[in-house]
Amino acid sequence: YWDGETASLSSDMRDPKTTLQEWAQARGRGAAAPVYELIRREGPDHAPRFWVRVNVTNQESETGEGASKREAEQDAARLMLAKVAP
């Protein structure tokens, strides 16, 4: 019954933060797992915007943006993955 429904799902349903952490660990960067740093917050309390920088050993940092810190972290991780693991 579920075969048709699950066939359209992506084979990798992990979020970008998890994928980036696993990528870093698999390449011997586990001692320095991705580090997320809040670099800016703007806007009113009811509609804030966050900017978060992610750093991974031996890689240029990437900055993500979002309506929450978590969303900004996910965006930064996604941008880093697009650069290092295309």
PERA-V677023 format. One line per field, one symbol per residue. ss: DSSP state (H for helix, E for strand, L for the rest). A space follows every 50 residues. Layout:
ss=???
This chain:
ss=LLHHHHHLLLLLLLLHHHHHHHHHHHLLLHHHLLEEEEEEEELLLLLLEE EEEEELLLLLLEEEEELLHHHHHHHHHHHHHHHHLL
